[in-house]
Amino acid sequence: MDLSFTEEQDALVQTAREFTRKEVIPRAAHFDETGEFPREILKKAWETGLMNIEIPDVYGGLGGSCLDNCLVQEEVSFGCSGINTSMAANSLGATPLLVAGTEEQKKKYLGRLTSEFGFCAYCCSEPDAGSDVAGMRTRVTRHGDDYVLNGQKRWITNGGVASFYTVFATFDPAMKHKGIACFVVDANTPGVKAGRKENKMGQRASNTTDVIFEDVKLPKTALVGTEDGGFKVAMKTFDRSRPWIAATAAGVIRRSLEESRAYSLERKTFGVPIAQHQAVQFMLAEMAIAYESTRLLTHKAAWLVDQGDLSSIVSSYAKAYGADAAMRCSTDAVQIFGGYGYTKEYPVEKLMRDAKLLQIYEGTSQIQRIVIARNVLGGK
Ligand SMILES: Cc1cc2nc3c(=O)[nH]c(=O)nc-3n(C[C@H](O)[C@H](O)[C@H](O)COP(=O)(O)OP(=O)(O)OC[C@H]3O[C@@H](n4cnc5c(N)ncnc54)[C@H](O)[C@@H]3O)c2cc1C
């Protein structure tokens, strides 16, 4: 067993770390405060080769692995998980094409992401269907050889900035998961529009909007996979993307630990640095354990994805464990900072607000446990 990285991976981590230090950390508080979209930072990330990591080189991408993507995402999330989510949402939007797209679709859409700076988005969730993916209401109907799409998606990361969307829609809600298909839709298609932008608690640098489809005519070439295969495409996408959320959690935990360590060595109570109080030491120790555990699970999950094992339960372990650990560690970081932790003077309150999202998107912590429990009990 060899847990070391390749020279290329070490170089990738160094590039991402330097980018985060120079571009992300100094401006993270601004984008958190204003909720503006950090377009210039993301453009630099794209120019530096830190976006669209897993797009194969035949489509102009880096041809990186899921592990490569995780290594970058941990680094960027150390600086700002909201900015990282904007970058990761491109990978999320592109993954249905990697999983089930035709050669033409891959050339056109993946090629667009690598040849010009821009965004895509993954449109699955709806106002009344998040965890219950098979309960979606966005309808698709056949018109001769073509399709017509009608419905509303909610919570779509990059929804207001994407040039194309991968969209899940049902031929008949009564058919549940068997009725769902996936489509690739250009944002400038008549009838497509981004709706309201969410005013979020955390990860405020990411753009989250509704996306609305009104009588959108699509050619048959817009179908990704088969007419009854959309649910599987959505689930396979999550199997590949959950390690990224765990990597994001690792970045948040490492930042919580580093900020807490530095502060606890400086801040004095009762004549000694608070780092000398065992209660504080134990919180630091728990963070160190959580960081190492999250990273190991993340890397194992990513490694399995890279071996082609898309049915692995480890992606769910990593996502559930990492998200909960990031929430716990960032909350403890605020605790270690005391009253100062509760203010915007220090970055730890932002870590806590940002971490909460990790327990919600791409399958909540409860949904991960349902998946894991089913696996433990041997069911489907
Ligand atoms: C900022 C942000 C960005 C997002 N980005 C995207 C995106 O890019 N694309 C996209 O498609 N979606 C995106 N989402 C949507 C996200 O995936 C959903 O919010 C999530 O899946 C939960 O769905 P919901 O909000 O409808 O909650 P619900 O499904 O209504 O769940 C509400 C609560 O009930 C619990 N619950 C639900 N069912 C069960 C059950 N069977 N057993 C136990 N507990 C249960 C949940 O865990 C949760 O605590 C994003 C969400 C947010 C907030």
The ligand as an SDF file (V2000), in Angstrom:
LIG
                    3D

 53 58  0  0  0  0  0  0  0  0999 V2000
  -26.4420   26.4460   -1.6580 C   0  0  0  0  0  0  0  0  0  0  0  0
  -27.0080   25.2260   -2.3140 C   0  0  0  0  0  0  0  0  0  0  0  0
  -26.4800   24.7930   -3.5280 C   0  0  0  0  0  0  0  0  0  0  0  0
  -27.0460   23.7010   -4.1890 C   0  0  0  0  0  0  0  0  0  0  0  0
  -26.5890   23.3460   -5.4330 N   0  0  0  0  0  0  0  0  0  0  0  0
  -27.3030   22.4490   -6.1560 C   0  0  0  0  0  0  0  0  0  0  0  0
  -26.9960   22.2260   -7.5530 C   0  0  0  0  0  0  0  0  0  0  0  0
  -26.0510   22.8100   -8.1050 O   0  0  0  0  0  0  0  0  0  0  0  0
  -27.7890   21.3810   -8.2560 N   0  0  0  0  0  0  0  0  0  0  0  0
  -28.8400   20.7170   -7.6770 C   0  0  0  0  0  0  0  0  0  0  0  0
  -29.5130   19.9700   -8.3740 O   0  0  0  0  0  0  0  0  0  0  0  0
  -29.1380   20.8940   -6.3630 N   0  0  0  0  0  0  0  0  0  0  0  0
  -28.4010   21.7460   -5.6100 C   0  0  0  0  0  0  0  0  0  0  0  0
  -28.7220   21.9640   -4.2830 N   0  0  0  0  0  0  0  0  0  0  0  0
  -29.8690   21.2650   -3.7120 C   0  0  0  0  0  0  0  0  0  0  0  0
  -29.5290   20.2700   -2.6340 C   0  0  0  0  0  0  0  0  0  0  0  0
  -28.9520   19.1310   -3.2080 O   0  0  0  0  0  0  0  0  0  0  0  0
  -30.8110   19.9910   -1.8310 C   0  0  0  0  0  0  0  0  0  0  0  0
  -31.0890   21.1470   -1.0660 O   0  0  0  0  0  0  0  0  0  0  0  0
  -30.6830   18.7790   -0.9530 C   0  0  0  0  0  0  0  0  0  0  0  0
  -30.6240   17.6100   -1.7280 O   0  0  0  0  0  0  0  0  0  0  0  0
  -31.8220   18.6620    0.0500 C   0  0  0  0  0  0  0  0  0  0  0  0
  -33.0640   18.8060   -0.5940 O   0  0  0  0  0  0  0  0  0  0  0  0
  -34.1560   19.8140    0.0010 P   0  0  0  0  0  0  0  0  0  0  0  0
  -33.5040   21.1100    0.2170 O   0  0  0  0  0  0  0  0  0  0  0  0
  -35.3400   19.7510   -0.8580 O   0  0  0  0  0  0  0  0  0  0  0  0
  -34.4990   19.2230    1.4380 O   0  0  0  0  0  0  0  0  0  0  0  0
  -35.5700   18.0660    1.7080 P   0  0  0  0  0  0  0  0  0  0  0  0
  -35.3560   16.9350    0.7860 O   0  0  0  0  0  0  0  0  0  0  0  0
  -36.9250   18.6700    1.7990 O   0  0  0  0  0  0  0  0  0  0  0  0
  -35.1120   17.6130    3.1640 O   0  0  0  0  0  0  0  0  0  0  0  0
  -35.4340   18.3780    4.3200 C   0  0  0  0  0  0  0  0  0  0  0  0
  -34.8800   17.6410    5.5470 C   0  0  0  0  0  0  0  0  0  0  0  0
  -35.5130   16.3430    5.6560 O   0  0  0  0  0  0  0  0  0  0  0  0
  -34.5230   15.3380    5.6830 C   0  0  0  0  0  0  0  0  0  0  0  0
  -35.0330   14.1680    4.9480 N   0  0  0  0  0  0  0  0  0  0  0  0
  -35.5880   14.1520    3.7030 C   0  0  0  0  0  0  0  0  0  0  0  0
  -35.9510   12.9040    3.3790 N   0  0  0  0  0  0  0  0  0  0  0  0
  -35.6140   12.1130    4.4220 C   0  0  0  0  0  0  0  0  0  0  0  0
  -35.7260   10.7130    4.7040 C   0  0  0  0  0  0  0  0  0  0  0  0
  -36.2360    9.8680    3.8060 N   0  0  0  0  0  0  0  0  0  0  0  0
  -35.3040   10.2690    5.9070 N   0  0  0  0  0  0  0  0  0  0  0  0
  -34.7370   11.1350    6.8030 C   0  0  0  0  0  0  0  0  0  0  0  0
  -34.6050   12.4430    6.5940 N   0  0  0  0  0  0  0  0  0  0  0  0
  -35.0290   12.9350    5.4250 C   0  0  0  0  0  0  0  0  0  0  0  0
  -33.3090   15.9400    4.9840 C   0  0  0  0  0  0  0  0  0  0  0  0
  -32.1110   15.2750    5.3610 O   0  0  0  0  0  0  0  0  0  0  0  0
  -33.3860   17.3650    5.4790 C   0  0  0  0  0  0  0  0  0  0  0  0
  -32.8250   17.4440    6.7530 O   0  0  0  0  0  0  0  0  0  0  0  0
  -28.1090   22.9960   -3.5830 C   0  0  0  0  0  0  0  0  0  0  0  0
  -28.5970   23.3980   -2.3240 C   0  0  0  0  0  0  0  0  0  0  0  0
  -28.0770   24.4970   -1.7090 C   0  0  0  0  0  0  0  0  0  0  0  0
  -28.6640   24.9350   -0.3830 C   0  0  0  0  0  0  0  0  0  0  0  0
  1  2  1  0
  2  3  1  0
  2 52  2  0
  3  4  2  0
  4  5  1  0
  4 50  1  0
  5  6  2  0
  6  7  1  0
  6 13  1  0
  7  8  2  0
  7  9  1  0
  9 10  1  0
 10 11  2  0
 10 12  1  0
 12 13  2  0
 13 14  1  0
 14 15  1  0
 14 50  1  0
 15 16  1  0
 16 17  1  0
 16 18  1  0
 18 19  1  0
 18 20  1  0
 20 21  1  0
 20 22  1  0
 22 23  1  0
 23 24  1  0
 24 25  2  0
 24 26  1  0
 24 27  1  0
 27 28  1  0
 28 29  2  0
 28 30  1  0
 28 31  1  0
 31 32  1  0
 32 33  1  0
 33 34  1  0
 33 48  1  0
 34 35  1  0
 35 36  1  0
 35 46  1  0
 36 37  1  0
 36 45  1  0
 37 38  2  0
 38 39  1  0
 39 40  1  0
 39 45  2  0
 40 41  1  0
 40 42  2  0
 42 43  1  0
 43 44  2  0
 44 45  1  0
 46 47  1  0
 46 48  1  0
 48 49  1  0
 50 51  2  0
 51 52  1  0
 52 53  1  0
M  END
$$$$
